[in-house]
Amino acid sequence: MTRVKAGELHLNAVDKGEGEPVLFIPGLMGLLNAWDFQIPYFSKKYRCISFDHRGTGESDKPKNAYSTELIAQDAVKLLDVLKIEKAHVVGTSTGGCVLQNLALDYPDRLRSCIFTNTWTKADAYMTRLQTSRKQIVQAYGTEEYIKFSSLWTCGATQFHHMYENLLALEERQKKSIAPIEVLVARLDMTLAHNRKDELKKIDTPSLIIAAKDDALTPLYFAQELHGLIKGSEFAILEEGGHYSYRRSHNEWNSLANSFLSKIEAIS
């Protein structure tokens, strides 16, 4: 991992493997470590890039300026620095919202899109959940926020089957977490994100992957996204929760690999 100057910010990034580039965008936690089960797998065939979002990890943490649009701009600037003209892009959760912005505002930079466990526009359920996360961090601090958030992102199956792995991911977040005002701004950006009325304009080849037991972004969001993006492919994982690409990584990787291989074959 290395810090890269991308526009006005330094972003902590990883660039591994050779071949056609694939950019992996993490979710709200913002840590590139989210893709620990994908980058080693896909870097055998592809050039894999990921980064800590602004406000997370070892990337810069400005006190303001947080939106999914700004993170999309950061992603484009990172591709520019790495001299990558076009890439396959994968986005999970908040990263999937960032990918919506990329597909709408920078379609010429994308070869394909893989959306996983993301949403279109925060509804009453998601608004209450994200508001509760804000209240937790404001009242009890960052460590309680991390523990509370893991209940929703990792889900019961990862606590049961992957607890040590879960703790390791939490440990990096504890060491690098942003100040509370940055966490609040990042939570607010998830509630502000709304490109729903424009999503039907996306014509980049797209795959949407969801998990039946995702408690943070329920299955109906993925179904809605699939209905809005014409010609998109759709796949459902039986379990894994919001981090199903970690819990059910073999199944997730197989789905994504088949899709990417098909795009490569017709390009």
C-alpha positions in Angstrom: 0.0 0.0 0.0 1.1 3.5 -0.7 -0.2 7.0 -0.5 -0.9 8.6 -3.8 -1.5 12.3 -4.6 -4.9 12.4 -6.3 -6.0 15.9 -6.9 -5.9 17.9 -3.6 -5.8 14.8 -1.4 -3.5 11.9 -0.7 -5.2 8.6 -0.9 -3.9 5.3 0.5 -4.1 2.9 -2.4 -3.1 -0.6 -3.5 -2.2 -1.6 -7.0 -1.5 -5.3 -7.5 -1.4 -7.6 -10.5 -1.3 -7.2 -14.3 -3.9 -7.3 -17.0 -7.1 -5.3 -17.5 -7.6 -3.0 -14.5 -10.3 -3.6 -11.9 -11.0 -0.8 -9.4 -12.6 -2.0 -6.1 -14.4 0.7 -4.1 -15.1 -0.1 -0.4 -18.2 0.8 1.5 -18.8 3.2 4.3 -16.0 1.9 6.5 -13.9 3.0 3.6 -11.0 0.7 4.1 -9.4 -1.1 1.1 -9.0 -4.1 3.4 -12.6 -4.8 2.8 -11.5 -6.5 -0.4 -9.0 -8.9 1.3 -10.8 -11.9 -0.3 -11.0 -10.3 -3.8 -7.7 -8.7 -4.5 -5.5 -11.8 -4.0 -8.0 -13.8 -6.2 -8.5 -11.4 -9.0 -4.9 -10.0 -9.2 -3.8 -13.4 -10.6 -5.6 -12.3 -13.9 -6.3 -8.6 -13.5 -4.6 -5.4 -12.3 -6.4 -4.7 -9.1 -6.7 -1.3 -7.5 -8.4 -0.1 -4.4 -8.1 2.8 -2.0 -9.1 4.1 1.4 -11.9 6.7 1.0 -11.2 10.2 1.9 -11.8 10.4 5.6 -10.8 6.8 6.3 -7.7 4.6 6.8 -4.4 6.3 5.8 -6.1 8.6 3.3 -6.4 12.3 4.1 -9.3 13.3 6.4 -10.6 16.8 5.7 -13.1 18.1 8.2 -15.7 18.7 5.6 -16.3 17.9 1.8 -17.9 14.5 2.0 -20.3 13.2 -0.6 -20.5 10.1 -2.9 -19.9 12.5 -5.8 -16.6 13.7 -4.3 -15.4 10.1 -3.7 -16.2 9.3 -7.4 -14.0 12.3 -8.4 -11.3 10.9 -6.1 -11.6 7.5 -7.9 -11.2 9.2 -11.3 -8.2 11.2 -10.2 -6.6 8.0 -8.9 -7.2 6.3 -12.3 -5.6 9.4 -13.9 -2.5 9.2 -11.7 -2.2 5.5 -12.4 -2.6 6.2 -16.2 -5.7 4.0 -16.5 -8.0 5.1 -19.2 -10.8 2.6 -18.5 -11.5 0.1 -15.8 -14.0 -2.5 -14.6 -15.3 -1.0 -11.4 -16.7 -2.8 -8.4 -18.5 -1.0 -5.6 -20.1 -2.3 -2.4 -22.6 -0.4 -0.3 -21.5 3.2 -0.2 -19.0 2.2 -2.9 -21.9 1.1 -5.0 -23.4 4.6 -4.7 -20.0 6.0 -5.7 -20.1 3.6 -8.7 -23.6 5.0 -9.7 -22.0 8.4 -9.9 -19.1 7.1 -12.0 -21.5 5.3 -14.4 -23.6 8.5 -14.8 -20.9 11.2 -14.8 -17.8 9.3 -16.2 -19.2 6.5 -18.4 -16.2 6.7 -20.7 -13.9 5.6 -17.9 -15.8 2.3 -17.3 -15.7 -1.0 -19.0 -18.2 -2.6 -16.7 -19.9 -2.2 -13.3 -20.4 -4.6 -10.5 -22.7 -3.3 -7.8 -23.0 -5.3 -4.6 -25.1 -4.8 -1.5 -25.9 -1.2 -2.3 -29.0 1.0 -2.5 -30.7 3.6 -4.7 -32.0 6.2 -2.3 -32.3 5.9 1.5 -35.8 5.0 2.6 -37.4 5.2 6.1 -35.6 2.0 7.2 -32.2 3.0 6.1 -32.6 6.5 7.4 -33.4 5.3 10.9 -30.5 2.9 10.8 -27.9 5.5 9.7 -29.3 8.0 12.2 -28.9 5.5 15.0 -25.3 5.0 13.9 -24.8 8.8 14.1 -26.3 8.9 17.6 -24.1 6.0 18.8 -20.9 7.7 17.7 -21.9 11.1 19.0 -23.0 9.7 22.4 -20.5 6.9 23.0 -17.5 7.5 20.7 -15.7 5.7 17.9 -15.1 2.3 19.5 -18.8 1.8 20.3 -19.6 3.0 16.8 -17.3 0.4 15.3 -18.8 -2.4 17.4 -22.4 -1.4 16.7 -21.7 -1.0 13.0 -20.3 -4.5 12.7 -23.6 -6.0 13.9 -25.2 -4.6 10.7 -22.3 -5.0 8.2 -20.9 -8.3 9.2 -24.1 -10.0 10.4 -24.6 -13.0 12.6 -23.0 -15.5 10.2 -19.7 -13.7 10.2 -19.7 -13.4 14.0 -20.3 -17.1 14.1 -18.0 -18.3 11.4 -15.4 -15.5 10.9 -15.0 -13.8 14.3 -11.2 -13.5 14.3 -11.3 -12.1 10.8 -14.0 -9.6 11.8 -11.9 -8.5 14.8 -8.9 -8.0 12.6 -10.8 -5.7 10.3 -12.2 -3.8 13.3 -8.7 -3.4 14.7 -7.5 -1.5 11.6 -10.5 0.7 11.7 -9.9 1.5 15.4 -6.3 2.5 14.6 -7.1 4.7 11.7 -10.7 6.0 12.3 -11.5 9.6 11.6 -12.7 12.2 14.1 -16.4 12.0 15.0 -17.3 15.0 12.9 -15.9 13.2 9.8 -17.8 10.1 10.7 -21.0 12.1 11.0 -20.4 13.8 7.6 -19.8 10.4 6.0 -23.0 9.0 7.4 -24.8 12.1 6.3 -23.6 11.6 2.7 -25.2 8.1 2.7 -28.5 9.8 3.4 -28.0 12.5 0.9 -27.1 10.2 -2.0 -29.9 10.1 -4.6 -29.3 9.5 -8.3 -32.4 7.3 -8.5 -34.2 9.2 -11.2 -31.1 9.0 -13.4 -30.2 5.4 -13.0 -32.1 4.3 -16.1 -29.5 6.3 -18.1 -26.7 3.8 -17.2 -25.8 1.7 -20.2 -22.5 0.3 -19.1 -22.6 -3.5 -18.8 -23.6 -4.2 -15.2 -23.9 -7.0 -12.7 -25.8 -6.6 -9.4 -25.1 -9.0 -6.5 -27.2 -9.0 -3.3 -27.5 -11.2 -0.3 -30.8 -12.5 1.1 -29.8 -11.8 4.7 -28.4 -8.3 4.2 -29.8 -6.3 7.1 -28.3 -3.0 6.2 -29.3 -2.8 2.5 -32.2 -5.2 2.1 -32.7 -7.2 -1.0 -35.4 -4.9 -2.4 -32.8 -2.2 -3.1 -30.8 -4.5 -5.4 -34.0 -5.6 -7.1 -34.9 -1.9 -7.7 -31.4 -1.2 -9.0 -31.7 -4.2 -11.4 -35.0 -2.9 -12.7 -33.6 0.6 -13.3 -30.4 -0.4 -15.1 -31.5 -1.8 -18.4 -29.9 -5.1 -19.4 -28.2 -5.5 -16.0 -27.5 -9.0 -14.7 -28.7 -10.0 -11.2 -27.5 -12.6 -8.7 -28.5 -13.4 -5.2 -26.3 -15.0 -2.5 -28.0 -17.2 0.1 -26.1 -15.8 3.1 -23.3 -13.5 4.2 -25.1 -10.3 5.2 -23.9 -6.9 4.1 -20.4 -8.2 3.8 -21.4 -11.3 1.8 -18.5 -10.7 -0.5 -16.3 -11.6 2.5 -18.4 -14.3 4.1 -19.4 -16.0 0.8 -16.3 -14.9 -1.0 -16.0 -18.1 -3.1 -19.5 -17.7 -4.5 -19.1 -13.9 -4.9 -15.8 -14.2 -6.7 -17.1 -16.9 -9.0 -20.1 -14.7 -10.0 -17.8 -11.6 -10.6 -15.2 -13.6 -12.4 -17.7 -15.1 -14.8 -19.1 -11.6 -15.5 -15.7 -10.0 -16.1 -14.6 -12.9 -18.3 -17.7 -12.5 -20.4 -17.2 -8.7 -20.8 -13.5 -9.3 -21.7 -14.6 -11.9 -24.4 -17.0 -9.5 -26.1 -14.9 -6.3 -25.8 
